[in-house]
Amino acid sequence: MFRFQSVAFIIILLVLVDSGQVHCHTKGLRPGRRAPPPVNSTSAGMVEQQFMRWVRLVGGLRHSVFGRALNKAFPSYTLTVDKNPSVGDFTTIQEAVDSLPLINLVRVVIKVNAGTYTEKVNVSPMRAFITIQGAGADKTVVQWGDTAETLGPKKQPIGTFNSATFAVNAPYFIARNITFKVCVSCSIRMEFVWRPDPVLLLALLGFQNTTPVPPPGAMGKQAVSLRISGDTAAFVGCKFLGAQDTLYDHVGRHYYKDCYIEGSVDFIFGNALSLYEGCHVHAIAQNYGALTAQNRMSLLEDTGFSFVNCKVTGSGALYLGRAWGTFSRVIFAYTYMDDIILPRGWYNWGDPNREMTVFYGQYKCTGPGASYAGRVSWSRELTDEEAKPFISMSFIDGSEWIKL
């Protein structure tokens, strides 16, 4: 029975992944389509063996928040992406990703040569151990123009989750020296968003777009440059460019080192357990904005964002964070804050009850926006002992899986 269930699972998974040329989260089985051709027992057995190898490997790693997970640091082979087909193995990043086994068990480096790659990229859940290596964040750019209101295959808005230019659903992903960008001129224009907060008017600056600003009340303009939904992922020397909801730090343990993140409203958001070290966070808000929107919903969730030795600059008036989740948790330590930071520092998402459950703190920060005077009473100026769990690799179990 287990053998039959495993084979059936793989057949369904293959149909879901290869049911067309469009690779997106809304793609799947369509009503009325013919059943897949029968699979002979030999090929079914091979598929089952490969699947069970993957199950044993990932199960052995125990990559939970509390388990041990050793990364595969050394590549087994390298692929090259170049816009010139005579230079590289592939001309698009998605082609290179799709060339890997559906169940990938070895570290593969995909070198992306200098250029601007206008494409939407999706890394499927079992294509683990992929490294995307650019020629430099200012030289290698992947961009796309979807927003939350972009219509999908069923003529329905795709939503924020599916708007990502680059989506990673697999564990052990690494990206180096590459830019992930929301390109408003590639598709739908995106300059302004309204969220029904009683305190805030949240305005966005259109990134490289000169079209008029839509009137207040416009919705569906959220646009994600990168969504990371896999565990144990690292980003080094990368840029994330957008406006509202730039970086969807969705779920899993993640490490960002020497990255540049640009946006205006909730532009680092999600429910991951993430350490941002030496990063430059830059706001492009015209009026008011918010840097983070962390979505921790329970005391039992070991999630949160920690910014260590970072720099916050930009325009507008910026909250350090808004309490998207009832138990939202965000820490800033040894971070320079420009004078764009609002004295209150934090916003309760219009729900005073969240003031009793969130965990917002700062520790030995500097700059004109770092003064704790004027901060809301329900935020914290951390002591040495309180800050200790948040300011090292142990916050994300980094010593167990980060091998850069």
Long-range contacts (C-beta under 8 A, 24 or more apart in sequence): 3-48, 6-48, 6-51, 6-52, 7-39, 7-44, 7-47, 7-48, 9-51, 10-47, 10-48, 10-51, 11-36, 11-39, 13-102, 14-102, 17-102, 17-124, 22-153, 23-94, 23-98, 23-120, 23-122, 24-120, 24-122, 24-152, 24-153, 24-158, 24-162, 25-122, 25-158, 25-161, 25-162, 25-167, 26-152, 26-153, 26-154, 26-158, 26-162, 27-153, 50-101, 50-103, 51-103, 53-103, 53-105, 54-103, 54-105, 54-126, 57-105, 58-128, 58-171, 63-171, 63-231, 63-232, 63-401, 65-253, 65-273, 65-302, 65-397, 66-302, 66-397, 68-397, 68-400, 69-171, 69-172, 69-231, 69-232, 69-397, 69-400, 69-401, 70-400, 70-401, 70-403, 71-172, 71-232, 71-401, 71-402, 71-403, 72-106, 72-107, 72-129, 72-172, 72-403, 73-107, 73-403, 73-404, 74-107, 75-106, 75-107, 75-108, 75-109, 75-131, 76-106, 76-107, 76-108, 77-106, 77-108, 77-109, 78-108, 78-109, 78-110, 78-111, 79-108, 79-109, 79-110, 79-111, 80-110, 80-111, 80-113, 81-110, 81-111, 81-112, 81-113, 81-117, 82-113, 82-115, 83-113, 83-115, 83-117, 87-113, 88-113, 92-117, 92-119, 93-117, 93-119, 93-121, 93-132, 93-142, 94-119, 94-120, 94-121, 94-122, 97-121, 97-122, 97-123, 97-127, 97-130, 100-127, 100-130, 101-127, 102-126, 102-127, 103-127, 104-128, 104-129, 104-130, 104-170, 105-129, 107-131, 107-172, 109-133, 112-140, 112-142, 112-178, 113-140, 114-139, 114-140, 115-139, 115-140, 115-141, 116-141, 116-142, 116-143, 117-141, 117-142, 117-143, 118-143, 118-144, 118-183, 118-186, 119-144, 120-144, 120-146, 120-164, 120-165, 120-166, 121-165, 121-166, 121-167, 122-167, 122-169, 123-167, 123-168, 123-169, 123-170, 123-173, 123-230, 124-169, 124-170, 125-169, 125-170, 125-230, 126-170, 127-170, 128-170, 128-171, 128-172, 128-173, 128-230, 129-172, 130-170, 130-172, 130-173, 130-174, 131-173, 131-174, 131-175, 131-176, 132-173, 132-174, 132-175, 132-176, 132-178, 133-175, 133-176, 133-177, 133-178, 134-175, 134-176, 134-177, 134-178, 134-179, 134-238, 135-177, 136-177, 137-177, 137-178, 137-179, 137-237, 137-238, 137-239, 137-260, 138-179, 138-239, 140-177, 140-178, 140-179, 141-178, 141-179, 141-181, 142-166, 142-178, 142-179, 142-180, 142-181, 143-179, 143-180, 143-181, 143-182, 143-183, 143-186, 144-182, 144-183, 144-186, 144-187, 145-182, 145-183, 145-184, 145-185, 145-186, 145-187, 145-188, 145-190, 145-223, 146-187, 146-188, 146-223, 147-187, 147-188, 147-190, 147-220, 147-221, 147-222, 147-223, 148-220, 148-221, 148-222, 148-223, 149-188, 149-219, 149-220, 149-221, 150-187, 150-188, 157-220, 160-222, 160-224, 160-245, 160-248, 161-224, 161-227, 161-248, 161-250, 163-222, 163-223, 163-224, 163-245, 164-224, 164-225, 164-226, 164-227, 164-248, 165-224, 165-225, 165-226, 166-225, 166-226, 166-227, 167-226, 167-227, 167-229, 168-226, 168-227, 168-228, 168-229, 168-230, 168-233, 169-229, 169-230, 170-230, 171-230, 171-231, 171-232, 171-233, 171-252, 172-230, 172-231, 172-232, 172-233, 172-401, 173-228, 173-230, 173-233, 173-234, 174-233, 174-234, 174-235, 174-236, 174-404, 175-233, 175-234, 175-235, 175-236, 175-238, 176-235, 176-236, 176-237, 176-238, 177-236, 177-237, 177-238, 178-238, 178-239, 179-238, 179-239, 179-240, 179-241, 180-225, 180-226, 180-238, 180-239, 180-240, 180-241, 181-225, 181-239, 181-240, 181-241, 181-242, 182-207, 182-223, 182-224, 182-225, 182-241, 182-242, 182-243, 182-246, 183-207, 183-208, 184-208, 184-209, 184-223, 185-209, 190-221, 190-223, 190-243, 190-244, 191-221, 191-243, 192-216, 192-218, 192-221, 193-218, 193-219, 193-221, 193-222, 193-243, 193-244, 193-265, 194-218, 194-219, 195-265, 197-347, 197-349, 197-350, 198-350, 199-347, 199-350, 200-288, 200-290, 200-319, 200-347, 201-287, 201-288, 202-244, 202-264, 202-265, 202-285, 202-287, 202-288, 202-289, 202-290, 203-264, 203-285, 203-286, 203-287, 203-288, 203-289, 203-316, 204-243, 204-244, 204-264, 204-265, 204-284, 204-285, 204-286, 205-243, 205-264, 205-284, 205-285, 205-286, 205-315, 206-243, 207-241, 207-242, 207-243, 207-284, 224-248, 228-252, 228-254, 228-272, 232-401, 232-402, 234-402, 234-404, 235-259, 236-404, 242-267, 243-267, 243-284, 245-269, 249-274, 249-305, 251-303, 253-396, 253-397, 253-398, 253-401, 254-396, 255-393, 255-396, 255-398, 255-402, 257-404, 262-314, 263-289, 264-289, 264-316, 265-289, 265-290, 266-290, 266-292, 266-293, 266-322, 266-324, 267-291, 268-292, 268-293, 268-305, 269-293, 269-294, 269-295, 269-324, 270-294, 270-295, 271-295, 271-296, 271-297, 271-301, 271-303, 271-325, 272-303, 272-305, 273-302, 273-303, 273-304, 273-395, 273-396, 274-304, 274-305, 274-306, 274-396, 275-306, 275-308, 275-393, 275-395, 275-396, 275-398, 276-305, 276-306, 276-307, 276-308, 276-310, 277-308, 277-309, 277-310, 278-308, 278-309, 278-310, 279-307, 279-310, 279-311, 280-310, 280-311, 280-313, 281-307, 281-310, 281-311, 281-312, 281-313, 281-314, 282-312, 282-313, 282-314, 283-312, 283-313, 283-314, 283-315, 283-316, 283-318, 283-340, 284-314, 284-315, 284-316, 285-314, 285-315, 285-316, 285-317, 285-318, 286-315, 286-316, 287-316, 287-317, 288-316, 288-317, 288-318, 288-319, 289-316, 289-317, 289-318, 289-319, 290-318, 290-319, 290-320, 290-321, 290-322, 290-347, 291-318, 291-319, 291-320, 291-321, 292-320, 292-321, 292-322, 292-330, 293-321, 293-322, 293-324, 293-328, 294-321, 294-323, 294-324, 294-325, 294-328, 294-329, 294-330, 295-324, 295-325, 295-328, 296-325, 296-326, 296-327, 296-328, 296-329, 297-325, 297-326, 297-327, 298-326, 298-327, 299-327, 299-357, 301-327, 303-329, 304-328, 304-329, 304-330, 304-331, 304-359, 304-390, 305-329, 305-330, 305-331, 306-330, 306-331, 306-333, 306-390, 306-391, 306-395, 307-331, 307-332, 307-333, 307-335, 308-333, 308-334, 308-335, 308-390, 308-391, 309-333, 309-334, 309-335, 310-335, 310-336, 311-335, 311-336, 312-336, 312-337, 312-338, 312-340, 312-341, 312-367, 312-369, 313-338, 313-340, 314-338, 314-340, 315-340, 316-340, 317-342, 318-342, 319-344, 319-345, 319-346, 319-347, 320-345, 320-346, 320-360, 320-362, 321-346, 321-347, 321-360, 322-346, 322-347, 322-348, 322-349, 323-347, 323-348, 323-349, 323-351, 323-354, 323-358, 324-349, 326-351, 326-353, 326-354, 326-357, 326-358, 327-357, 327-358, 327-359, 328-354, 328-358, 328-359, 328-360, 329-358, 329-359, 329-360, 330-359, 330-360, 330-361, 331-359, 331-360, 331-361, 331-362, 331-363, 331-382, 331-387, 331-390, 331-391, 332-361, 332-362, 332-363, 332-365, 333-362, 333-363, 333-364, 333-365, 333-382, 333-387, 333-390, 333-391, 334-363, 334-364, 334-365, 334-366, 334-391, 335-362, 335-365, 335-366, 335-370, 336-365, 336-366, 336-367, 336-370, 337-365, 337-366, 337-367, 337-368, 337-369, 337-370, 338-367, 338-368, 338-369, 339-367, 339-368, 339-369, 340-369, 341-369, 341-370, 343-371, 343-373, 343-374, 343-375, 344-374, 344-375, 344-376, 345-374, 345-375, 345-376, 345-379, 346-375, 346-376, 346-378, 346-379, 348-376, 348-378, 361-386, 361-387, 361-390, 363-387, 363-390, 363-391
